[in-house]
Amino acid sequence: MNSKILGALTCLGGTVASAANPDRPNIILFMVDDMGWQDTSVPFDSVPSYLNSRYDTPNMERLARMGVKMTSAYACSISSPSRCSLMTGMNQARHRVTNWTIERDKSTDEPNPYLDMPDWNYNGIQPAPGVNNSAVATSYVELLRQAGYHTIHIGKAHFGAMNTPSANPLNYGFDVNVAGHAAGGPASYLGEKCFGFNPDGTAWHPRFATPGLQEYWQRDIFLTEALTREAIKALDSAATLQKPFYLNMSHYAVHVPFDKDSRFYDKYRARGLDDTEARYASLVEGMDKSLGDIMDYLEATDRMQNTVIIFMSDNGGLDFGGRGKVDDGRHNSPLRSGKGSVYEGGVREPMIVYWKDNVKPASTISDYIIIEDFFPTILDIAGVNDYSVPQTIDGVSFMGLLRGTAPADSSRLLVWNTPNTWIPVEYEDAGQGYGQTCAIRRGDYKLIYFYRTGRKELYNIKEDMGETTDLSAAMPQLTEALSRLLGNYLRNADAQRPSFKATGRACPWPDEVI
């Protein structure tokens, strides 16, 4: 456990010992939904890809010139697990929110003829005990608030099920919440369709209607634009408070549905993209415009120099479901597979950090980090160093990496655990890593384990980021060593695994299969 965490298992409500220096920086986490590693004109590989030439993201380019690209930034393969790890600093194996959440007390697992899924935490994370099937944890946002930050949430939340406290971000550390609720996607991006509501206020899509934006109903405005305007309003209000702000700018874009953003769609059709891909590209560019609008606002109000901006996505880009066959694997090239998979295409994310005088402009960091690392890092940036929370913090601060003052730990373990059936089981054998899996990365090597079959795959990610050459048979000792590390980590985290329907027995841990 991080040495900065005090009394981690004895305090149910997080506390901060004292407020820090009033000159602390403002912080913006600009979180995109379902954006692939290469869905941008900013190359995150050593050479540009054909996808980089497809998209126009001039403001991501601008941010990258001002800051540092993190080319090996990881999240979980599905939204809710990532957002729960972000908010709590816990690995997904530990908090057990291992699939997407929506309705209270209801699992979202697809039917599986072979396996029974574990009784995972489908109610999400919660600030206090009292909700079954949830992990109790204090958010870093609450700690920032206690330390004197004004905390703002705009857009997607998706870390607590409907009718639970954390379905509303106001119960999880935020002073302001606009449009954040239990759903992980919008019913519609279109103001003309009231973002999922009828004009009389009833919802035509009850689970996914985006709340709180009545001002924009029946208007020709895209959801991404509406959220950006609300963010700028909130920042204007924050300017009167004489305290630093934290903004969780959490877009629903570029999640399905791929509604047409008419500001950008025609341009991409003229480039030869089909209708679906042009719609998706318009979502990407609309998101980028939002980034630029917020940066322009910070510059116009003379707050850019004292604001840290962190750009990140919550999981890999969608690689099926209206974007082609599940086995074509082209949408996140050169990475393999996409959202829902532990292959690189599902977990590797575009990430950029701007922090004036603390990160080198136009630089690159290739050392790996993972989503739970944001918890201690953001608190480090804010100078919040003395706090107590009920959960175990698995994340490790990467502030030293950003500043160039601390070397990377090449022996560090990154772990993923998804013992769920996220998509219909017929897709699981398509060679794209869907299904019940766990994985570990240590240094250059990554091991993937499939619970149902016991299959193991080993890849050298540094030399083979596309995961094309399985080295498990050629390197049995390393395969065994990583299996042992992965099995021990999962047991120590009290992780879950599926069970065989035929016998009722739990699937073996990876180190129990030779």
C-alpha positions as CSV (number, residue, x, y, z in Angstrom):
1,M,0.0,0.0,0.0
2,N,1.1,3.5,-0.8
3,S,3.0,4.9,2.3
4,K,0.9,8.1,2.1
5,I,-2.3,6.2,3.0
6,L,-3.0,6.3,6.7
7,G,-5.4,3.9,8.5
8,A,-6.6,2.5,5.2
9,L,-8.7,-0.2,6.7
10,T,-10.0,1.6,9.7
11,C,-11.6,4.8,8.3
12,L,-14.9,4.4,6.4
13,G,-15.0,8.0,5.3
14,G,-11.9,9.5,3.7
15,T,-10.3,12.4,5.5
16,V,-7.6,15.0,4.7
17,A,-5.3,16.1,7.5
18,S,-5.0,19.7,6.3
19,A,-5.5,21.9,3.3
20,A,-2.5,22.6,1.2
21,N,-1.0,25.7,-0.4
22,P,-3.7,28.0,-1.9
23,D,-1.5,28.3,-5.0
24,R,-2.1,24.7,-6.0
25,P,-2.9,24.2,-9.7
26,N,-6.3,23.8,-11.2
27,I,-6.7,20.3,-12.6
28,I,-8.8,19.1,-15.6
29,L,-9.2,15.5,-16.4
30,F,-10.5,15.4,-20.0
31,M,-11.9,11.9,-20.3
32,V,-13.2,10.5,-23.6
33,D,-15.4,7.4,-23.8
34,D,-14.4,4.4,-26.0
35,M,-11.7,6.3,-27.9
36,G,-9.1,4.1,-29.5
37,W,-5.3,4.6,-29.2
38,Q,-5.0,5.8,-32.8
39,D,-8.3,7.6,-33.3
40,T,-6.6,10.9,-33.6
41,S,-4.2,12.8,-35.8
42,V,-1.7,12.6,-33.0
43,P,0.4,9.4,-33.5
44,F,1.0,7.4,-30.3
45,D,3.2,4.9,-32.1
46,S,6.8,5.7,-33.3
47,V,5.4,6.1,-36.8
48,P,2.1,7.5,-37.9
49,S,-0.6,5.0,-38.8
50,Y,-3.3,5.1,-41.5
51,L,-5.8,6.0,-38.8
52,N,-3.8,9.1,-37.8
53,S,-4.4,10.4,-41.4
54,R,-8.1,9.7,-41.1
55,Y,-9.0,12.0,-38.3
56,D,-8.6,15.7,-37.7
57,T,-7.8,16.5,-34.0
58,P,-5.9,19.8,-34.1
59,N,-6.4,20.5,-30.5
60,M,-5.0,17.2,-29.4
61,E,-2.0,18.1,-31.6
62,R,-1.9,21.5,-29.8
63,L,-2.0,19.8,-26.4
64,A,0.7,17.4,-27.4
65,R,3.0,20.2,-28.5
66,M,2.5,21.9,-25.1
67,G,2.8,18.7,-23.0
68,V,3.9,15.1,-23.0
69,K,2.4,12.1,-24.7
70,M,2.1,8.9,-22.6
71,T,2.3,6.2,-25.2
72,S,1.8,3.2,-22.9
73,A,-1.2,4.4,-20.8
74,Y,-3.6,1.6,-19.9
75,A,-7.2,1.4,-18.6
76,C,-9.6,-1.5,-18.2
77,S,-11.3,-2.9,-21.2
78,I,-14.8,-1.7,-20.2
79,S,-16.0,1.6,-19.0
80,S,-17.3,1.0,-15.4
81,P,-14.3,-0.9,-14.2
82,S,-12.0,1.9,-15.5
83,R,-14.0,4.6,-13.9
84,C,-14.2,2.7,-10.6
85,S,-10.4,2.2,-10.6
86,L,-9.9,5.9,-11.5
87,M,-12.1,7.1,-8.6
88,T,-10.8,4.7,-6.0
89,G,-7.2,3.9,-6.9
90,M,-8.2,0.2,-6.7
91,N,-7.4,-2.4,-9.4
92,Q,-10.5,-3.9,-11.0
93,A,-9.6,-7.3,-9.5
94,R,-10.0,-5.7,-6.0
95,H,-13.1,-3.6,-6.4
96,R,-14.8,-6.3,-8.4
97,V,-16.7,-4.0,-10.7
98,T,-15.7,-6.1,-13.7
99,N,-18.5,-5.4,-16.2
100,W,-20.6,-2.4,-17.0
101,T,-23.2,-1.2,-14.5
102,I,-26.6,0.2,-15.0
103,E,-29.6,-1.1,-13.0
104,R,-29.5,-1.7,-9.2
105,D,-29.1,-5.4,-8.3
106,K,-29.0,-6.5,-11.9
107,S,-26.0,-8.1,-13.6
108,T,-25.3,-7.1,-17.2
109,D,-23.6,-10.4,-18.1
110,E,-24.7,-12.1,-21.3
111,P,-26.0,-15.7,-21.1
112,N,-23.2,-18.2,-21.2
113,P,-23.9,-21.9,-21.8
114,Y,-20.5,-23.0,-20.4
115,L,-19.9,-20.9,-17.3
116,D,-21.6,-19.3,-14.4
117,M,-20.4,-15.8,-13.7
118,P,-19.3,-14.7,-10.2
119,D,-21.5,-12.5,-8.1
120,W,-19.6,-9.3,-9.0
121,N,-20.2,-5.8,-7.8
122,Y,-22.8,-4.8,-10.3
123,N,-23.9,-1.9,-8.1
124,G,-20.6,-0.2,-8.5
125,I,-18.6,1.7,-6.0
126,Q,-20.2,3.6,-3.0
127,P,-19.1,6.2,-0.5
128,A,-20.3,4.2,2.5
129,P,-21.6,0.7,3.4
130,G,-25.2,-0.3,3.0
131,V,-25.4,-1.2,-0.7
132,N,-24.9,-4.9,-1.5
133,N,-22.7,-5.9,-4.4
134,S,-20.6,-2.8,-4.2
135,A,-17.2,-1.7,-3.1
136,V,-16.9,0.9,-0.4
137,A,-14.3,3.5,-1.2
138,T,-13.5,7.2,-0.9
139,S,-12.9,9.0,-4.1
140,Y,-9.9,11.2,-4.8
141,V,-12.4,13.9,-5.7
142,E,-13.8,13.9,-2.1
143,L,-10.2,14.3,-0.9
144,L,-9.6,17.2,-3.2
145,R,-12.9,18.8,-2.0
146,Q,-11.9,18.4,1.6
147,A,-8.5,20.0,0.8
148,G,-10.2,23.1,-0.6
149,Y,-10.8,22.3,-4.3
150,H,-14.0,23.2,-6.0
151,T,-15.0,20.0,-7.7
152,I,-17.0,19.9,-11.0
153,H,-18.4,16.9,-12.9
154,I,-19.6,17.3,-16.5
155,G,-20.9,14.4,-18.5
156,K,-20.6,10.7,-18.1
157,A,-20.2,9.2,-14.6
158,H,-21.1,5.4,-14.8
159,F,-19.5,4.3,-11.6
160,G,-22.7,3.5,-9.6
161,A,-25.9,1.7,-10.6
162,M,-29.3,3.4,-10.7
163,N,-30.9,4.2,-7.3
164,T,-27.6,3.9,-5.5
165,P,-25.9,6.9,-3.9
166,S,-23.0,7.1,-6.3
167,A,-25.3,7.2,-9.3
168,N,-25.3,10.9,-8.5
169,P,-21.7,12.3,-8.6
170,L,-22.8,14.9,-5.9
171,N,-22.7,12.0,-3.5
172,Y,-19.1,11.0,-4.5
173,G,-17.1,14.2,-3.9
174,F,-18.4,16.6,-6.5
175,D,-19.8,20.1,-5.7
176,V,-21.3,20.4,-9.2
177,N,-22.8,17.7,-11.4
178,V,-24.1,18.3,-14.9
179,A,-25.5,15.3,-16.8
180,G,-23.8,12.6,-14.8
181,H,-25.9,9.6,-13.8
182,A,-25.8,5.8,-13.9
183,A,-25.8,5.3,-17.6
184,G,-22.7,4.6,-19.6
185,G,-23.9,6.1,-22.9
186,P,-26.4,8.6,-24.3
187,A,-29.7,7.7,-25.8
188,S,-29.0,10.4,-28.4
189,Y,-26.4,13.1,-29.0
190,L,-29.0,15.3,-30.7
191,G,-30.6,18.3,-29.1
192,E,-33.5,17.9,-31.5
193,K,-34.3,14.5,-29.8
194,C,-33.8,16.1,-26.3
195,F,-31.0,13.7,-25.6
196,G,-33.4,10.8,-24.9
197,F,-36.4,12.8,-23.5
198,N,-39.8,13.7,-24.9
199,P,-40.6,17.5,-24.9
200,D,-43.0,16.9,-22.0
201,G,-40.1,15.6,-19.8
202,T,-40.8,11.9,-20.0
203,A,-38.0,9.8,-21.3
204,W,-38.3,7.9,-24.5
205,H,-35.2,6.0,-23.5
206,P,-35.5,5.7,-19.7
207,R,-32.1,4.1,-18.9
208,F,-29.9,6.2,-21.2
209,A,-31.6,9.6,-21.5
210,T,-29.1,12.2,-20.5
211,P,-30.4,14.4,-17.6
212,G,-30.1,18.0,-16.8
213,L,-29.8,19.7,-20.2
214,Q,-33.3,21.0,-20.7
215,E,-32.0,24.3,-21.9
216,Y,-30.8,22.6,-25.1
217,W,-33.9,20.5,-25.9
218,Q,-35.4,20.8,-29.3
219,R,-32.4,22.8,-30.5
220,D,-29.9,22.1,-33.2
221,I,-27.0,21.3,-30.9
222,F,-24.8,18.2,-30.4
223,L,-24.5,16.8,-26.9
224,T,-20.7,17.3,-26.9
225,E,-21.2,21.0,-27.6
226,A,-23.8,21.3,-24.9
227,L,-21.6,19.7,-22.3
228,T,-18.7,22.0,-23.3
229,R,-20.9,25.1,-22.8
230,E,-21.9,23.8,-19.4
231,A,-18.3,23.2,-18.5
232,I,-17.3,26.8,-19.4
233,K,-20.3,28.1,-17.4
234,A,-19.1,26.0,-14.4
235,L,-15.5,27.4,-14.8
236,D,-16.9,30.9,-14.9
237,S,-18.7,30.3,-11.6
238,A,-15.6,28.7,-10.1
239,A,-13.6,31.8,-10.9
240,T,-15.5,33.7,-8.2
241,L,-14.7,31.3,-5.4
242,Q,-11.0,32.1,-4.9
243,K,-10.1,28.4,-4.7
244,P,-8.5,26.0,-7.2
245,F,-10.9,23.9,-9.3
246,Y,-11.0,20.3,-10.3
247,L,-13.0,19.6,-13.5
248,N,-13.9,16.1,-14.5
249,M,-14.7,16.8,-18.2
250,S,-16.1,13.4,-19.0
251,H,-17.6,13.2,-22.5
252,Y,-20.1,10.7,-23.6
253,A,-18.4,10.9,-27.0
254,V,-17.3,8.7,-28.7
255,H,-19.6,6.0,-27.4
256,V,-22.4,4.6,-29.5
257,P,-24.9,5.7,-30.9
258,F,-22.8,7.1,-33.8
259,D,-25.1,10.1,-34.4
260,K,-24.0,12.5,-37.1
261,D,-22.3,15.6,-35.9
262,S,-23.3,17.7,-38.9
263,R,-20.4,20.2,-38.2
264,F,-17.9,17.6,-39.4
265,Y,-19.7,14.7,-41.0
266,D,-19.7,15.9,-44.7
267,K,-15.9,16.4,-44.6
268,Y,-15.3,12.8,-43.8
269,R,-17.8,11.5,-46.3
270,A,-15.9,13.6,-48.9
271,R,-12.7,11.8,-47.9
272,G,-14.3,8.5,-48.9
273,L,-15.3,7.1,-45.4
274,D,-18.5,5.1,-45.3
275,D,-21.5,6.5,-43.4
276,T,-20.7,4.7,-40.1
277,E,-17.0,5.7,-40.1
278,A,-17.8,9.3,-41.1
279,R,-20.3,9.5,-38.2
280,Y,-17.6,8.1,-35.8
281,A,-15.0,10.6,-37.2
282,S,-17.4,13.4,-36.6
283,L,-17.8,12.4,-33.0
284,V,-14.0,12.4,-32.6
285,E,-13.6,15.8,-34.1
286,G,-16.5,17.2,-32.0
287,M,-14.7,15.9,-28.9
288,D,-11.5,17.6,-30.1
289,K,-13.3,20.9,-30.6
290,S,-14.5,20.7,-27.0
291,L,-10.9,20.3,-25.9
292,G,-9.9,23.4,-27.9
293,D,-12.8,25.4,-26.6
294,I,-11.8,24.7,-23.0
295,M,-8.1,25.5,-23.8
296,D,-9.2,28.7,-25.5
297,Y,-11.2,29.7,-22.5
298,L,-8.3,29.0,-20.1
299,E,-6.0,31.2,-22.2
300,A,-8.6,34.0,-22.4
301,T,-9.1,34.0,-18.7
302,D,-5.3,33.8,-17.9
303,R,-5.7,30.4,-16.2
304,M,-3.9,28.1,-18.6
305,Q,-0.5,28.4,-17.0
306,N,-1.8,27.3,-13.6
307,T,-4.0,24.5,-14.9
308,V,-3.0,20.9,-15.4
309,I,-4.8,19.1,-18.3
310,I,-4.8,15.3,-18.4
311,F,-6.3,13.8,-21.6
312,M,-7.4,10.1,-21.4
313,S,-9.8,7.5,-22.7
314,D,-11.6,4.9,-20.5
315,N,-11.1,1.9,-22.7
316,G,-10.1,0.9,-26.2
317,G,-12.1,1.7,-29.3
318,L,-15.1,-0.3,-30.4
319,D,-14.1,-2.9,-32.9
320,F,-17.5,-4.5,-33.7
321,G,-21.2,-3.7,-33.3
322,G,-21.9,-1.7,-36.4
323,R,-18.2,-1.0,-37.3
324,G,-17.6,-4.3,-39.1
325,K,-17.2,-7.9,-38.3
326,V,-16.0,-8.8,-34.8
327,D,-13.0,-10.7,-36.2
328,D,-11.6,-8.1,-38.7
329,G,-9.6,-6.3,-36.0
330,R,-8.9,-3.2,-38.2
331,H,-10.4,-0.4,-36.2
332,N,-7.5,-0.1,-33.7
333,S,-4.6,-1.1,-36.0
334,P,-1.7,-1.7,-35.3
335,L,-3.2,-2.9,-32.0
336,R,-5.2,-6.1,-31.8
337,S,-9.0,-6.2,-31.0
338,G,-10.8,-3.4,-29.1
339,K,-13.2,-2.6,-26.3
340,G,-14.0,-5.5,-24.1
341,S,-10.7,-7.3,-24.8
342,V,-7.5,-7.6,-22.8
343,Y,-5.5,-7.4,-26.0
344,E,-3.8,-4.0,-26.5
345,G,-6.6,-2.6,-28.6
346,G,-9.0,-3.0,-25.7
347,V,-6.9,-1.5,-22.9
348,R,-4.2,0.9,-24.4
349,E,-5.3,4.5,-24.5
350,P,-4.3,7.9,-26.0
351,M,-3.0,10.0,-23.1
352,I,-1.5,13.5,-23.0
353,V,-0.5,15.7,-20.0
354,Y,0.1,19.4,-19.9
355,W,1.6,20.9,-16.8
356,K,3.6,24.1,-17.4
357,D,7.2,24.0,-16.1
358,N,6.7,20.4,-14.8
359,V,6.5,18.4,-18.1
360,K,8.7,18.9,-21.1
361,P,6.8,20.2,-24.1
362,A,6.5,18.0,-27.2
363,S,8.0,15.1,-25.3
364,T,7.1,11.4,-25.0
365,I,7.0,8.9,-22.1
366,S,6.9,5.3,-23.1
367,D,6.9,3.8,-19.6
368,Y,3.6,2.2,-18.8
369,I,1.0,3.4,-16.3
370,I,-2.6,2.2,-15.6
371,I,-5.9,3.9,-14.7
372,E,-5.7,3.3,-10.9
373,D,-2.5,5.4,-10.9
374,F,-4.5,8.5,-11.5
375,F,-5.8,8.5,-7.9
376,P,-2.5,9.1,-6.2
377,T,-1.1,11.1,-9.1
378,I,-3.8,13.7,-9.1
379,L,-3.6,14.0,-5.3
380,D,0.2,14.4,-5.6
381,I,-0.3,17.2,-8.2
382,A,-2.7,18.9,-5.8
383,G,-0.4,18.6,-2.9
384,V,-2.8,16.4,-1.0
385,N,-0.3,14.1,0.8
386,D,-1.8,13.2,4.1
387,Y,-5.1,11.3,3.8
388,S,-7.0,8.3,5.1
389,V,-9.4,6.1,3.1
390,P,-11.1,2.8,3.7
391,Q,-9.8,1.0,0.5
392,T,-6.4,-0.4,-0.4
393,I,-4.8,1.8,-3.0
394,D,-3.2,-0.2,-5.8
395,G,-2.3,2.7,-8.0
396,V,1.2,4.3,-8.0
397,S,1.8,7.9,-8.6
398,F,3.5,8.8,-11.9
399,M,4.2,12.4,-11.0
400,G,7.9,11.5,-10.9
401,L,7.7,10.2,-14.4
402,L,6.0,13.4,-15.6
403,R,8.7,15.5,-14.1
404,G,11.5,13.3,-15.0
405,T,12.6,13.0,-11.4
406,A,11.9,9.3,-10.8
407,P,12.8,6.3,-13.0
408,A,10.1,3.8,-14.1
409,D,9.8,0.5,-12.3
410,S,10.2,-2.0,-15.1
411,S,9.3,-4.9,-12.8
412,R,5.9,-3.4,-11.8
413,L,2.9,-5.6,-12.4
414,L,-0.1,-4.4,-14.4
415,V,-3.1,-6.7,-13.9
416,W,-6.6,-7.0,-15.6
417,N,-9.4,-9.4,-14.5
418,T,-12.6,-9.7,-16.5
419,P,-14.4,-12.9,-15.4
420,N,-17.6,-11.8,-17.2
421,T,-19.5,-12.5,-20.4
422,W,-19.5,-8.9,-21.8
423,I,-20.8,-9.8,-25.3
424,P,-22.7,-12.7,-26.6
425,V,-20.7,-15.9,-26.2
426,E,-20.7,-16.7,-30.0
427,Y,-18.1,-13.8,-30.4
428,E,-15.7,-15.3,-27.9
429,D,-13.9,-17.6,-30.3
430,A,-13.3,-14.9,-32.9
431,G,-9.7,-14.6,-31.9
432,Q,-10.1,-11.1,-30.4
433,G,-9.8,-11.9,-26.7
434,Y,-13.4,-11.5,-25.7
435,G,-14.7,-13.7,-23.0
436,Q,-13.6,-14.5,-19.5
437,T,-9.9,-13.5,-19.2
438,C,-7.2,-12.1,-16.9
439,A,-3.9,-10.8,-17.9
440,I,-0.6,-9.4,-16.5
441,R,2.1,-7.2,-17.9
442,R,5.6,-7.1,-16.4
443,G,8.3,-5.2,-18.3
444,D,8.1,-6.0,-22.0
445,Y,6.0,-9.2,-21.6
446,K,2.3,-9.7,-21.2
447,L,0.5,-13.0,-20.4
448,I,-3.2,-13.6,-21.1
449,Y,-5.2,-16.4,-19.5
450,F,-8.6,-17.6,-20.7
451,Y,-10.6,-19.0,-17.8
452,R,-12.9,-21.3,-19.7
453,T,-10.2,-23.1,-21.8
454,G,-7.1,-22.7,-19.7
455,R,-5.3,-21.3,-22.7
456,K,-2.3,-19.0,-22.2
457,E,-0.8,-16.5,-24.6
458,L,2.5,-14.7,-24.1
459,Y,3.6,-11.6,-26.0
460,N,6.6,-9.3,-26.1
461,I,4.7,-6.0,-26.2
462,K,7.7,-3.9,-26.9
463,E,8.6,-5.8,-30.1
464,D,5.1,-7.0,-31.0
465,M,2.4,-4.5,-29.8
466,G,0.0,-6.1,-32.3
467,E,0.2,-9.4,-30.3
468,T,0.7,-11.5,-33.4
469,T,3.3,-14.0,-32.1
470,D,2.4,-16.1,-29.1
471,L,5.6,-17.0,-27.3
472,S,4.1,-19.2,-24.5
473,A,5.3,-22.5,-26.0
474,A,8.8,-21.0,-26.9
475,M,9.2,-19.5,-23.4
476,P,7.6,-21.9,-20.9
477,Q,9.6,-20.7,-17.9
478,L,8.5,-17.1,-18.4
479,T,5.0,-18.2,-19.0
480,E,5.0,-20.2,-15.7
481,A,6.6,-17.3,-13.8
482,L,4.0,-14.8,-15.0
483,S,1.2,-17.3,-14.3
484,R,2.4,-17.5,-10.8
485,L,2.6,-13.8,-10.3
486,L,-0.8,-13.3,-11.8
487,G,-2.4,-16.1,-9.7
488,N,-0.9,-14.7,-6.5
489,Y,-2.0,-11.2,-7.3
490,L,-5.6,-12.3,-8.0
491,R,-5.8,-14.3,-4.8
492,N,-4.3,-11.5,-2.7
493,A,-6.8,-9.1,-4.1
494,D,-9.6,-11.5,-3.4
495,A,-10.5,-11.5,-7.1
496,Q,-13.3,-13.4,-8.6
497,R,-13.5,-16.1,-11.3
498,P,-16.2,-17.9,-13.2
499,S,-17.3,-21.5,-12.5
500,F,-18.1,-24.4,-14.9
501,K,-21.8,-25.1,-15.2
502,A,-21.2,-28.8,-15.7
503,T,-19.4,-29.3,-12.4
504,G,-20.0,-26.2,-10.3
505,R,-16.3,-26.0,-9.7
506,A,-14.5,-22.7,-10.1
507,C,-12.2,-22.2,-13.1
508,P,-8.6,-22.7,-12.2
509,W,-6.3,-19.8,-11.4
510,P,-3.7,-19.3,-14.1
511,D,-0.9,-20.9,-12.0
512,E,-3.0,-24.0,-11.5
513,V,-2.9,-24.8,-15.2
514,I,0.3,-26.3,-16.6
